[in-house]
Amino acid sequence: MKDIEPGFREALIGYLRKHHSEICRHWFDDIEPSQIKDGVLRLVVREPVQLRYLQRLGGTYFTEAAQNVTGRLLVVRFVSPEDEARFEAKGTLPAASDAESAERPAWLDEQMLLSPDYTFGSFIVGPGNRLAHAAAQAVVAKPARAYNPFFIHSGVGLGKTHLLHAMCDALLKAQPSLKLCYLSCSAFMDLFHEAVKAGRMTDFRNRFRTADVLVIDDIHFLSKHEQTQEEFFHTFNALYQLGKQIILSSDAAPSDIPDLEERLTSRFSAGMVARIERPCYETRVSILKTKAELHGMQIPDDVPAYIAAKVDTNIRELEGALTRVRGYAMAMGLPITLEVARQAIDGEGPSRSGNAPSLQAIIDSVTRYYDVKLTDLLSKRRHKSIAMPRQVCMYLARKHTRFSLEEIGGYFGGRDHTTVMHAVRTIEGKANADTKMQAELGSIEQDLLERSGR
């Protein structure tokens, strides 16, 4: 048996951050190396969700890191504090497969793996998701008493799954013995058809109808599957009558799911139905900062501001853009800066020869000319020193790009089209009456022409 040397954990995590930064999380610092015995390094993980996540996905990476740090042929085992205590008492660990079975709580359903990244702490609340977030916390505080069923719907990549995972995480922390079943609708349908073929419907029904909490992701896939709808209807009723919590997510409201039986639509709508909207600019910036912190990335404030202005579709696209920036910076051996972010996302940069200037190129020229920060320009600040350059950006965007008033407003922190229209008229009026404003616009447009190579 070999005790862990001082500084081992830091060296282990440091290796992972250098060679496998994509898997690193800030909570890795909470992992506690124990001892090495018979070529096995025990790493103690206190949170059950984090433990299971690492057991499923982290073994290869941590084993590689441990071998490189120690120079020895080791295998890493992630263990719970309870297993570590049993080892201290008996001096042995069960075989890996037996250990995972023993560590697998009664609530765990292998169809889905809860992500330790998706907690309430890492969920950014904004105007578009505030109701869903508040309702989710109410459900966790009073399962089956606050809102039952709880139905969340939104477009792709806007945080439904994050909120489901956060609820599961919080429920299990509050009640570790809770029997929670979390799976996708597709998995539910597959298991149903397998049970029908094998003649094991009793086992299937016991599996789901004895749950304390049933969580189904993407319930809209029930559409057009009449047999599965029939089975889920009875499962829903059984759980509801027993006072068990039902949580569902979908890409559409219950009434908008095509070919869904009316009796299911009625039941899905009977509790709380909460929609998640696309995140506004400020929310997107906060999301990016939180994602960067989660991965231990050091980024200046203008980088998330830039990415949030470029990507306004959904959270997955934001994460993808941040990943591209990190990968580009690592490949080039550079720290993450605004210029690195521009190169990573735009490729050849914001100006392209022979094309009209991009919206980002216009912003770049305006921020340089007036010496204002990108974060201020896209913020809610209304001070004259910020408001006027912002109006110039909107005016030039309307003049030199094909974006609609709505699209330009969305780019500038989610402002509506009337704000853009007012900005265009204001700058036009000033330019007609003020030679100084004419000169300023001329200088900025000349800069745009030179940088676009036209």
C-alpha atoms as one frame of an Amber mdcrd trajectory, in Angstrom:
protein
   0.000   0.000   0.000   1.289   3.448  -0.899   0.144   6.723   0.625  -0.558
   9.608  -1.715   2.237  12.158  -1.820   1.525  15.860  -1.182   0.614  17.686
  -4.362  -0.530  14.528  -6.143  -4.095  15.720  -6.690  -2.895  19.010  -8.142
  -0.532  17.168 -10.492  -3.276  14.740 -11.516  -5.815  17.464 -12.294  -3.105
  19.590 -13.900  -2.311  16.788 -16.351  -5.986  16.436 -17.261  -6.367  20.181
 -17.800  -3.343  20.227 -20.067  -4.089  17.118 -22.135  -7.863  16.620 -21.830
  -9.276  20.049 -21.039 -12.594  19.168 -22.663 -13.507  16.776 -19.832 -12.288
  18.938 -16.944 -14.746  20.439 -14.490 -14.236  22.746 -11.538 -15.615  20.108
  -9.167 -12.666  17.833  -9.973 -10.914  19.765  -7.205 -13.260  18.068  -4.713
 -12.033  14.572  -5.643  -9.958  13.103  -2.818  -7.125  10.680  -3.681  -6.906
   7.991  -1.000  -4.274   5.272  -1.431  -2.665   2.999  -3.978  -2.924  -0.729
  -3.290  -2.230  -3.634  -5.641  -1.917  -1.265  -8.581  -5.295   0.393  -7.893
  -5.566   4.091  -7.107  -8.719   4.916  -5.153 -10.293   8.321  -5.761 -13.099
   9.263  -3.376 -16.045  11.164  -4.890 -18.667  12.390  -2.436 -21.546  13.401
  -4.706 -23.461  10.345  -6.033 -24.209  11.946  -9.407 -20.563  12.943  -9.856
 -19.417   9.481  -8.781 -21.601   7.668 -11.297 -20.646  10.121 -14.026 -16.928
   9.453 -13.480 -17.438   5.701 -13.200 -19.078   5.719 -16.596 -16.954   8.272
 -18.433 -13.823   9.210 -16.511 -11.856   6.021 -15.962  -9.697   6.090 -19.103
  -8.688   9.736 -18.708  -7.876   9.530 -14.997  -5.954   6.279 -15.433  -3.812
   7.872 -18.129  -3.187  10.885 -15.910  -2.307   8.762 -12.873   0.146   6.643
 -14.876   1.898   9.706 -16.276   2.081  11.516 -12.937   3.371   8.508 -10.973
   5.313   6.701 -13.704   3.609   3.491 -12.580   1.157   1.095 -14.212  -2.022
   1.935 -12.292  -5.753   1.589 -12.632  -8.071   4.236 -11.189 -11.176   3.312
  -9.194 -13.753   5.926  -8.221 -15.352   5.046  -4.883 -17.952   6.530  -2.575
 -17.086   7.599   0.990 -19.053   4.569   2.214 -16.944   2.152   0.146 -13.795
   3.897   1.304 -14.890   3.429   4.905 -15.564  -0.278   4.252 -12.104  -0.586
   2.753 -10.552   1.033   5.805 -12.395  -1.472   7.978 -11.867  -4.646   5.904
  -8.866  -3.825   3.744 -10.490  -4.944   0.491 -12.656  -3.555  -2.278 -15.203
  -5.567  -4.290 -14.520  -6.278  -7.944 -15.126  -3.284 -10.213 -18.410  -4.617
 -11.637 -19.679  -5.591  -8.182 -18.632  -2.230  -6.784 -20.567  -0.337  -9.406
 -23.631  -2.472  -8.747 -23.321  -1.849  -5.024 -22.773   1.869  -5.567 -25.690
   2.130  -7.960 -28.529   3.681  -5.951 -32.049   2.310  -6.226 -33.115   5.404
  -8.141 -30.623   5.005 -10.960 -32.024   4.093 -14.359 -29.306   3.154 -16.818
 -31.242   4.639 -19.729 -30.073   8.128 -18.769 -26.928   9.424 -17.077 -27.352
  12.547 -14.985 -24.742  15.206 -15.693 -23.035  16.874 -12.711 -22.750  19.990
 -14.889 -26.503  20.504 -14.914 -27.439  21.830 -11.481 -29.528  24.729 -10.245
 -26.277  26.455  -9.343 -25.130  26.475 -12.970 -28.552  27.324 -14.422 -28.620
  30.968 -15.498 -31.988  32.578 -14.864 -33.223  35.217 -17.297 -36.510  36.686
 -18.490 -37.124  33.762 -20.843 -36.841  30.965 -18.264 -37.706  32.576 -14.929
 -41.136  30.942 -14.618 -39.824  27.474 -15.508 -36.954  27.838 -13.031 -39.200
  29.014 -10.195 -41.700  26.215 -10.836 -38.894  23.642 -10.943 -37.635  24.768
  -7.541 -41.173  24.615  -6.162 -41.499  21.018  -7.381 -38.224  20.088  -5.685
 -39.364  21.710  -2.440 -42.773  19.978  -2.484 -42.810  16.970  -4.835 -46.320
  16.084  -6.086 -47.787  18.936  -4.039 -46.639  22.092  -5.817 -47.173  21.318
  -9.506 -48.102  17.875 -10.749 -47.519  17.191 -13.531 -44.801  19.722 -14.327
 -44.493  20.210 -18.089 -41.593  22.206 -19.633 -41.473  23.039 -23.329 -39.170
  25.034 -25.584 -37.232  24.926 -28.811 -34.053  22.886 -29.189 -31.093  23.688
 -26.961 -32.712  26.215 -24.635 -32.176  24.463 -21.302 -34.995  21.929 -20.832
 -32.626  19.042 -20.182 -30.452  21.168 -17.891 -33.495  21.965 -15.771 -34.574
  18.313 -15.664 -31.109  17.235 -14.501 -31.022  20.035 -11.928 -34.339  18.892
 -10.502 -33.186  15.277 -10.318 -29.941  16.334  -8.632 -31.738  18.477  -6.050
 -34.415  15.857  -5.355 -31.830  13.164  -4.750 -29.746  15.363  -2.484 -32.834
  16.153  -0.425 -34.018  12.517  -0.365 -31.183  10.066  -1.165 -33.525   7.054
  -0.945 -35.984   8.528  -3.452 -36.824   6.174  -6.301 -36.388   8.442  -9.284
 -36.748   7.204 -12.829 -35.380   9.487 -15.545 -35.337   8.462 -19.194 -36.109
   9.693 -22.665 -39.450   9.096 -24.332 -37.664   7.077 -27.031 -36.187   4.794
 -24.365 -39.624   4.385 -22.763 -41.079   3.337 -26.121 -38.211   0.920 -26.827
 -38.564  -0.702 -23.411 -42.312  -0.988 -23.900 -41.976  -2.766 -27.244 -39.285
  -5.089 -25.848 -41.538  -5.950 -22.903 -44.475  -6.697 -25.211 -42.346  -9.011
 -27.370 -40.863 -10.789 -24.357 -44.170 -11.067 -22.532 -42.813  -9.149 -19.540
 -45.322  -6.347 -19.206 -45.700  -6.928 -15.459 -41.996  -6.176 -14.943 -42.260
  -3.148 -17.214 -45.206  -1.718 -15.292 -43.613  -2.371 -11.908 -40.509  -0.556
 -13.060 -42.296   2.706 -13.803 -45.426   2.615 -11.681 -43.479   2.162  -8.454
 -41.336   5.255  -8.987 -41.547   8.177  -6.563 -40.667  10.570  -9.377 -40.977
   9.858 -13.103 -39.080  12.185 -15.438 -39.529  11.800 -19.199 -37.516  13.916
 -21.647 -38.937  14.710 -25.118 -42.421  13.390 -24.435 -43.537  14.718 -27.843
 -42.119  11.534 -29.390 -45.288   9.807 -28.196 -46.911  11.405 -31.239 -48.517
   8.828 -33.562 -47.589   5.876 -31.301 -51.028   4.776 -30.202 -50.034   1.651
 -28.256 -47.352   3.501 -26.294 -49.738   6.383 -25.626 -52.211   3.903 -24.183
 -49.566   2.421 -21.868 -48.233   5.808 -20.808 -51.775   6.997 -20.080 -52.215
   4.187 -17.549 -48.723   4.738 -16.119 -49.493   8.432 -15.696 -52.794   7.716
 -13.982 -51.291   5.129 -11.641 -48.539   7.489 -10.484 -50.826  10.491 -10.216
 -53.371   8.613  -8.107 -50.581   7.465  -5.785 -49.441  11.064  -5.316 -46.152
  10.632  -7.182 -44.424  13.476  -9.055 -44.456  13.468 -12.871 -42.087  15.744
 -14.804 -42.193  16.007 -18.602 -40.347  18.005 -21.254 -41.261  18.618 -24.878
 -40.429  20.792 -27.861 -44.074  21.942 -27.959 -46.908  22.745 -25.589 -49.274
  19.815 -24.850 -51.967  21.221 -27.150 -49.446  21.604 -29.997 -48.104  18.040
 -30.025 -49.534  16.454 -33.193 -51.518  13.234 -32.980 -51.477  13.169 -29.187
 -54.622  11.714 -27.635 -56.905  14.332 -26.120 -56.923  12.569 -22.758 -53.118
  12.864 -22.577 -53.189  16.485 -23.695 -55.681  17.175 -20.923 -53.572  15.477
 -18.261 -50.319  17.116 -19.377 -52.009  20.516 -19.158 -53.557  19.889 -15.741
 -50.508  20.969 -13.734 -47.936  23.650 -14.495 -46.989  24.196 -18.136 -43.917
  26.441 -18.452 -42.289  27.633 -21.658 -38.588  28.490 -21.962 -37.857  31.293
 -24.431 -34.623  32.059 -26.236 -32.140  33.756 -23.877 -31.646  37.508 -24.173
 -28.201  39.012 -24.696 -27.404  39.491 -20.998 -28.471  35.932 -20.227 -26.294
  34.589 -23.052 -23.281  36.448 -21.654 -23.901  34.994 -18.187 -24.319  31.496
 -19.626 -20.978  31.748 -21.417 -19.206  32.990 -18.298 -20.659  30.120 -16.281
 -19.640  27.554 -18.913 -16.120  28.990 -19.011 -15.862  28.817 -15.217 -17.126
  25.236 -15.214 -14.295  24.246 -17.557 -11.676  26.336 -15.741 -11.257  28.720
 -18.699  -9.805  32.165 -18.105 -11.477  34.582 -20.511 -11.747  38.388 -20.559
 -15.226  39.907 -20.409 -15.222  41.029 -24.035 -15.041  37.425 -25.278 -18.422
  36.238 -23.924 -19.843  39.599 -24.980 -18.615  39.001 -28.521 -19.828  35.396
 -28.704 -23.226  36.313 -27.234 -23.628  38.987 -29.900 -22.695  36.568 -32.685
 -24.781  33.605 -31.510 -28.389  34.210 -30.512 -30.033  30.937 -31.525 -29.723
  28.597 -28.543 -27.481  27.521 -25.681 -25.976  24.571 -27.541 -24.754  26.913
 -30.264 -23.250  29.138 -27.574 -21.434  26.164 -26.055 -20.225  25.122 -29.488
 -18.834  28.592 -30.164 -17.046  28.628 -26.811 -15.595  25.198 -27.543 -14.300
  26.426 -30.916 -12.629  29.387 -29.245 -10.969  27.181 -26.636  -9.816  24.656
 -29.243  -8.454  27.369 -31.535  -6.560  29.021 -28.685  -5.039  25.700 -27.627
  -4.057  24.798 -31.191  -2.388  28.169 -31.700  -0.783  28.192 -28.257  -2.427
  31.528 -27.448  -4.365  32.883 -24.482  -8.037  33.478 -25.154  -8.554  37.076
 -26.259 -11.154  38.944 -28.258  -9.039  38.690 -31.404  -8.566  34.942 -30.900
 -12.339  34.571 -30.475 -12.937  36.479 -33.700 -10.520  34.293 -35.630 -11.982
  31.097 -34.160 -15.571  31.998 -34.980 -15.200  34.016 -38.182 -12.275  32.162
 -39.709 -10.868  34.901 -41.877 -11.966  37.619 -39.487 -14.911  39.979 -39.575
 -14.098  41.646 -42.909 -14.164  39.710 -46.124 -12.812  40.998 -49.391 -15.432
  41.820 -51.953 -18.369  41.591 -49.540 -20.443  44.183 -47.761 -19.191  44.752
 -44.201 -20.559  42.378 -41.609 -22.437  43.583 -38.583 -19.463  42.680 -36.419
 -17.130  44.687 -38.686 -19.387  47.717 -38.226 -19.287  47.282 -34.451 -15.493
  46.948 -34.551 -15.101  50.188 -36.489 -17.506  52.097 -34.244 -15.941  50.856
 -31.002 -12.480  51.808 -32.275 -13.577  55.249 -33.431 -15.452  56.199 -30.250
 -13.198  54.206 -27.910 -16.069  52.355 -26.243 -16.200  48.789 -25.001 -18.162
  46.107 -26.788 -19.767  45.087 -23.486 -21.060  48.633 -22.936 -22.295  48.939
 -26.509 -24.425  45.793 -26.182 -25.585  46.518 -22.638 -28.655  48.364 -21.340
 -26.670  51.507 -20.493 -28.223  54.717 -21.823 -25.497  57.239 -21.072 -24.918
  59.542 -24.030 -21.315  58.340 -24.443 -22.671  54.830 -25.097 -26.116  55.511
 -26.566 -24.869  57.601 -29.489 -22.220  55.095 -30.719 -24.870  52.370 -30.366
 -27.226  54.380 -32.571 -24.443  54.846 -35.114 -23.959  51.069 -35.202 -27.662
  50.536 -35.839 -27.710  53.229 -38.541 -24.705  51.739 -40.366 -26.076  48.207
 -39.973 -29.310  49.282 -41.610 -27.420  51.061 -44.372 -24.767  48.471 -45.204
 -26.335  45.093 -44.377 -29.487  43.228 -45.328 -30.518  42.554 -41.744 -34.063
  43.491 -40.795 -34.847  45.965 -38.043 -35.770  43.037 -35.779 -32.498  41.225
 -36.471 -30.411  44.328 -35.811 -32.287  44.963 -32.580 -31.763  41.373 -31.500
 -28.044  41.718 -32.122 -27.896  44.742 -29.832 -29.055  43.131 -26.642 -32.556
  42.109 -27.693 -33.880  45.591 -28.509 -37.055  45.784 -30.564 -37.410  47.134
 -34.095 -38.834  50.481 -32.945 -35.595  51.193 -31.065 -33.591  50.533 -34.233
 -35.930  52.677 -36.295 -35.542  55.531 -33.809 -31.740  55.183 -33.905 -31.655
  55.288 -37.718 -33.843  58.390 -37.843 -31.842  60.088 -35.104 -28.488  59.597
 -36.837 -29.922  60.553 -40.216 -31.272  63.773 -38.705 -27.975  64.599 -37.037
 -26.009  63.861 -40.193 -28.214  66.209 -42.217 -27.902  69.026 -39.706 -24.403
  68.569 -38.266 -21.197  68.573 -40.303 -19.340  67.014 -37.337 -21.618  63.977
 -37.437 -21.175  63.763 -41.213 -17.403  63.702 -40.739 -17.619  61.015 -38.039
 -19.785  58.775 -40.210 -17.459  59.364 -43.159 -14.411  58.330 -41.136 -16.078
  55.167 -39.853 -17.324  54.176 -43.309 -13.862  54.803 -44.781 -12.411  52.501
 -42.149 -14.982  49.873 -43.115 -14.099  50.191 -46.823 -10.372  49.871 -46.172
 -10.752  46.842 -43.908 -13.102  45.070 -46.306 -10.655  45.632 -49.159 -13.089
  47.473 -51.360
